[in-house]
């Protein structure tokens, strides 16, 4: 079993999302940030459980969802690198 590793930019994404939600509720922001991070815990055991990112089409580039956000990651050996978090409504390009 590998590890889940968060890139600095993906942690920045979590911070930005939490800051945005905190404008309305600090408690909800903290809860949502925790949910984002916890959603990736199972990827260490099942890295291929997410779907292939359609815009990339590479079997090693996948994503899971914590609505409305896409948590994007890359499988590197046995490890999973969280590469970014993007709002699902955003027109994202690699």
N, CA and C atoms as a LAMMPS dump frame, in Angstrom:
ITEM: TIMESTEP
0
ITEM: NUMBER OF ATOMS
282
ITEM: BOX BOUNDS ff ff ff
-5.0000000000000000e+02 5.0000000000000000e+02
-5.0000000000000000e+02 5.0000000000000000e+02
-5.0000000000000000e+02 5.0000000000000000e+02
ITEM: ATOMS id mol type element x y z
1 1 1 N 0.853 -1.19 0
2 1 2 C 0 0 0
3 1 3 C 0.889 1.241 0
4 2 1 N 0.515 2.204 -0.817
5 2 2 C 1.273 3.44 -0.926
6 2 3 C 0.76 4.517 0.013
7 3 1 N 1.192 5.729 -0.255
8 3 2 C 0.817 6.888 0.547
9 3 3 C 0.028 7.872 -0.303
10 4 1 N -0.747 8.69 0.364
11 4 2 C -1.409 9.826 -0.282
12 4 3 C -0.582 11.055 0.073
13 5 1 N -0.108 11.744 -0.96
14 5 2 C 0.756 12.903 -0.777
15 5 3 C 0.075 14.114 -1.408
16 6 1 N -0.066 15.17 -0.63
17 6 2 C -0.706 16.395 -1.117
18 6 3 C 0.36 17.354 -1.623
19 7 1 N 0.218 17.818 -2.857
20 7 2 C 1.139 18.815 -3.393
21 7 3 C 0.872 20.147 -2.687
22 8 1 N 1.877 21.009 -2.629
23 8 2 C 1.642 22.331 -2.022
24 8 3 C 0.498 23.095 -2.694
25 9 1 N 0.392 23.005 -4.017
26 9 2 C -0.682 23.743 -4.697
27 9 3 C -2.058 23.178 -4.355
28 10 1 N -2.156 21.858 -4.134
29 10 2 C -3.456 21.289 -3.765
30 10 3 C -3.848 21.711 -2.346
31 11 1 N -2.868 21.849 -1.46
32 11 2 C -3.168 22.346 -0.112
33 11 3 C -3.591 23.812 -0.175
34 12 1 N -2.991 24.556 -1.095
35 12 2 C -3.433 25.949 -1.307
36 12 3 C -4.88 25.972 -1.774
37 13 1 N -5.246 25.016 -2.642
38 13 2 C -6.639 24.927 -3.108
39 13 3 C -7.591 24.714 -1.931
40 14 1 N -7.223 23.813 -1.009
41 14 2 C -8.052 23.547 0.173
42 14 3 C -8.204 24.836 0.979
43 15 1 N -7.098 25.545 1.187
44 15 2 C -7.144 26.798 1.95
45 15 3 C -8.061 27.822 1.284
46 16 1 N -7.958 27.96 -0.034
47 16 2 C -8.784 28.934 -0.75
48 16 3 C -10.267 28.586 -0.661
49 17 1 N -10.579 27.302 -0.786
50 17 2 C -11.98 26.869 -0.678
51 17 3 C -12.502 27.15 0.723
52 18 1 N -11.696 26.808 1.727
53 18 2 C -12.11 27.028 3.119
54 18 3 C -12.303 28.521 3.405
55 19 1 N -11.415 29.356 2.884
56 19 2 C -11.558 30.798 3.08
57 19 3 C -12.851 31.32 2.456
58 20 1 N -13.177 30.806 1.285
59 20 2 C -14.407 31.228 0.616
60 20 3 C -15.64 30.819 1.433
61 21 1 N -15.659 29.568 1.892
62 21 2 C -16.807 29.085 2.677
63 21 3 C -16.883 29.803 4.014
64 22 1 N -15.733 30.154 4.58
65 22 2 C -15.692 30.81 5.898
66 22 3 C -16.347 32.184 5.889
67 23 1 N -16.521 32.765 4.716
68 23 2 C -17.224 34.05 4.645
69 23 3 C -18.632 33.922 5.21
70 24 1 N -19.209 32.72 5.059
71 24 2 C -20.551 32.466 5.585
72 24 3 C -20.518 31.73 6.918
73 25 1 N -19.578 30.785 7.055
74 25 2 C -19.542 29.98 8.275
75 25 3 C -18.16 29.354 8.476
76 26 1 N -17.502 29.729 9.541
77 26 2 C -16.181 29.168 9.856
78 26 3 C -16.299 27.676 10.155
79 27 1 N -17.351 27.286 10.849
80 27 2 C -17.541 25.873 11.184
81 27 3 C -17.731 25.027 9.924
82 28 1 N -18.539 25.498 9.009
83 28 2 C -18.76 24.743 7.755
84 28 3 C -17.494 24.681 6.914
85 29 1 N -16.712 25.745 6.944
86 29 2 C -15.45 25.763 6.193
87 29 3 C -14.501 24.697 6.735
88 30 1 N -14.386 24.62 8.036
89 30 2 C -13.504 23.613 8.65
90 30 3 C -14.002 22.203 8.358
91 31 1 N -15.31 22.009 8.452
92 31 2 C -15.892 20.697 8.175
93 31 3 C -15.66 20.294 6.719
94 32 1 N -15.857 21.219 5.804
95 32 2 C -15.693 20.887 4.395
96 32 3 C -14.231 20.595 4.062
97 33 1 N -13.312 21.359 4.621
98 33 2 C -11.884 21.095 4.393
99 33 3 C -11.518 19.709 4.911
100 34 1 N -12.047 19.342 6.057
101 34 2 C -11.802 18.003 6.611
102 34 3 C -12.381 16.942 5.692
103 35 1 N -13.581 17.162 5.168
104 35 2 C -14.206 16.199 4.247
105 35 3 C -13.381 16.016 2.981
106 36 1 N -12.826 17.11 2.452
107 36 2 C -11.987 17.014 1.259
108 36 3 C -10.777 16.11 1.516
109 37 1 N -10.138 16.34 2.633
110 37 2 C -8.932 15.564 2.959
111 37 3 C -9.288 14.116 3.257
112 38 1 N -10.338 13.891 4.032
113 38 2 C -10.742 12.518 4.362
114 38 3 C -11.183 11.73 3.133
115 39 1 N -11.711 12.409 2.132
116 39 2 C -12.172 11.733 0.915
117 39 3 C -11.024 11.022 0.2
118 40 1 N -9.809 11.476 0.437
119 40 2 C -8.655 10.879 -0.244
120 40 3 C -8.028 9.728 0.528
121 41 1 N -8.443 9.493 1.761
122 41 2 C -7.823 8.461 2.596
123 41 3 C -7.826 7.08 1.936
124 42 1 N -8.914 6.708 1.314
125 42 2 C -9.03 5.379 0.708
126 42 3 C -8.185 5.198 -0.542
127 43 1 N -7.669 6.293 -1.097
128 43 2 C -6.873 6.185 -2.313
129 43 3 C -5.554 5.46 -2.083
130 44 1 N -5.06 5.436 -0.86
131 44 2 C -3.824 4.704 -0.569
132 44 3 C -4.028 3.211 -0.822
133 45 1 N -5.219 2.713 -0.524
134 45 2 C -5.537 1.293 -0.729
135 45 3 C -6.05 1.009 -2.13
136 46 1 N -6.84 1.927 -2.656
137 46 2 C -7.486 1.726 -3.957
138 46 3 C -7.248 2.935 -4.863
139 47 1 N -6.022 3.111 -5.339
140 47 2 C -5.715 4.309 -6.121
141 47 3 C -6.475 4.408 -7.443
142 48 1 N -6.931 3.3 -7.975
143 48 2 C -7.652 3.339 -9.246
144 48 3 C -9.164 3.469 -9.061
145 49 1 N -9.605 3.799 -7.84
146 49 2 C -11.041 3.906 -7.58
147 49 3 C -11.659 5.152 -8.208
148 50 1 N -10.856 6.162 -8.462
149 50 2 C -11.375 7.354 -9.126
150 50 3 C -11.468 7.148 -10.62
151 51 1 N -12.205 8.038 -11.277
152 51 2 C -12.327 7.923 -12.73
153 51 3 C -11.143 8.628 -13.402
154 52 1 N -10.861 8.206 -14.617
155 52 2 C -9.839 8.865 -15.415
156 52 3 C -10.324 10.279 -15.725
157 53 1 N -9.448 11.254 -15.585
158 53 2 C -9.822 12.642 -15.877
159 53 3 C -10.067 12.764 -17.379
160 54 1 N -11.301 13.078 -17.788
161 54 2 C -11.635 13.08 -19.219
162 54 3 C -10.775 14.029 -20.048
163 55 1 N -10.419 15.177 -19.498
164 55 2 C -9.647 16.159 -20.251
165 55 3 C -8.21 15.696 -20.515
166 56 1 N -7.762 14.704 -19.755
167 56 2 C -6.386 14.232 -19.901
168 56 3 C -6.339 12.865 -20.584
169 57 1 N -7.208 11.94 -20.17
170 57 2 C -7.273 10.627 -20.795
171 57 3 C -6.113 9.716 -20.47
172 58 1 N -5.424 9.95 -19.373
173 58 2 C -4.29 9.13 -18.94
174 58 3 C -4.753 8.271 -17.761
175 59 1 N -4.53 6.952 -17.83
176 59 2 C -4.977 6.05 -16.761
177 59 3 C -4.375 6.387 -15.404
178 60 1 N -3.265 7.12 -15.38
179 60 2 C -2.625 7.462 -14.118
180 60 3 C -3.103 8.807 -13.567
181 61 1 N -3.892 9.542 -14.323
182 61 2 C -4.446 10.825 -13.885
183 61 3 C -5.935 10.626 -13.63
184 62 1 N -6.322 10.685 -12.382
185 62 2 C -7.695 10.354 -11.997
186 62 3 C -8.28 11.42 -11.102
187 63 1 N -9.57 11.259 -10.808
188 63 2 C -10.249 12.209 -9.936
189 63 3 C -11.362 11.526 -9.159
190 64 1 N -11.607 12.079 -7.985
191 64 2 C -12.775 11.71 -7.189
192 64 3 C -13.538 12.998 -6.922
193 65 1 N -14.756 12.864 -6.459
194 65 2 C -15.611 14.028 -6.275
195 65 3 C -16.055 14.173 -4.826
196 66 1 N -15.965 15.393 -4.346
197 66 2 C -16.647 15.822 -3.132
198 66 3 C -17.421 17.035 -3.616
199 67 1 N -18.674 16.772 -3.961
200 67 2 C -19.462 17.771 -4.673
201 67 3 C -19.466 19.102 -3.964
202 68 1 N -19.264 20.137 -4.723
203 68 2 C -19.149 20.23 -6.175
204 68 3 C -17.7 20.216 -6.674
205 69 1 N -16.77 19.689 -5.891
206 69 2 C -15.356 19.768 -6.242
207 69 3 C -14.796 18.466 -6.807
208 70 1 N -13.842 18.631 -7.723
209 70 2 C -13.107 17.521 -8.316
210 70 3 C -11.732 17.485 -7.651
211 71 1 N -11.411 16.377 -7.011
212 71 2 C -10.089 16.199 -6.418
213 71 3 C -9.28 15.39 -7.417
214 72 1 N -8.285 16.038 -8.016
215 72 2 C -7.499 15.412 -9.073
216 72 3 C -6.203 14.858 -8.496
217 73 1 N -5.824 13.696 -9.012
218 73 2 C -4.6 13.073 -8.509
219 73 3 C -3.902 12.272 -9.596
220 74 1 N -2.639 11.977 -9.325
221 74 2 C -1.812 11.182 -10.235
222 74 3 C -1.275 9.995 -9.445
223 75 1 N -1.349 8.816 -10.059
224 75 2 C -0.784 7.612 -9.457
225 75 3 C 0.664 7.522 -9.896
226 76 1 N 1.57 7.468 -8.92
227 76 2 C 3.008 7.372 -9.183
228 76 3 C 3.531 6.173 -8.39
229 77 1 N 3.751 5.068 -9.082
230 77 2 C 4.15 3.843 -8.389
231 77 3 C 3.008 3.399 -7.492
232 78 1 N 3.29 3.259 -6.2
233 78 2 C 2.258 2.881 -5.231
234 78 3 C 1.628 4.089 -4.557
235 79 1 N 2.186 5.265 -4.829
236 79 2 C 1.71 6.476 -4.163
237 79 3 C 0.687 7.223 -5.01
238 80 1 N -0.096 8.038 -4.33
239 80 2 C -1.086 8.904 -4.963
240 80 3 C -0.718 10.337 -4.625
241 81 1 N -0.501 11.141 -5.651
242 81 2 C -0.188 12.551 -5.481
243 81 3 C -1.435 13.374 -5.792
244 82 1 N -1.957 14.055 -4.784
245 82 2 C -3.092 14.951 -5.004
246 82 3 C -2.515 16.195 -5.692
247 83 1 N -3.03 16.495 -6.875
248 83 2 C -2.442 17.568 -7.674
249 83 3 C -3.276 18.845 -7.688
250 84 1 N -4.566 18.745 -7.422
251 84 2 C -5.387 19.942 -7.417
252 84 3 C -6.833 19.669 -7.104
253 85 1 N -7.519 20.721 -6.739
254 85 2 C -8.954 20.654 -6.464
255 85 3 C -9.609 21.772 -7.262
256 86 1 N -10.598 21.397 -8.063
257 86 2 C -11.237 22.347 -8.971
258 86 3 C -12.751 22.249 -8.798
259 87 1 N -13.409 23.395 -8.793
260 87 2 C -14.866 23.41 -8.747
261 87 3 C -15.391 22.773 -10.038
262 88 1 N -16.384 21.922 -9.912
263 88 2 C -16.923 21.194 -11.06
264 88 3 C -17.52 22.076 -12.139
265 89 1 N -17.954 23.282 -11.789
266 89 2 C -18.545 24.177 -12.78
267 89 3 C -17.48 24.933 -13.577
268 90 1 N -16.248 24.867 -13.1
269 90 2 C -15.17 25.587 -13.791
270 90 3 C -14.805 24.879 -15.084
271 91 1 N -14.542 25.647 -16.115
272 91 2 C -14.088 25.101 -17.387
273 91 3 C -12.583 24.867 -17.271
274 92 1 N -12.196 23.711 -16.754
275 92 2 C -10.797 23.404 -16.459
276 92 3 C -10.11 22.804 -17.668
277 93 1 N -8.878 23.242 -17.903
278 93 2 C -8.05 22.653 -18.967
279 93 3 C -6.705 22.285 -18.365
280 94 1 N -6.152 21.141 -18.78
281 94 2 C -4.842 20.732 -18.226
282 94 3 C -3.711 21.676 -18.648
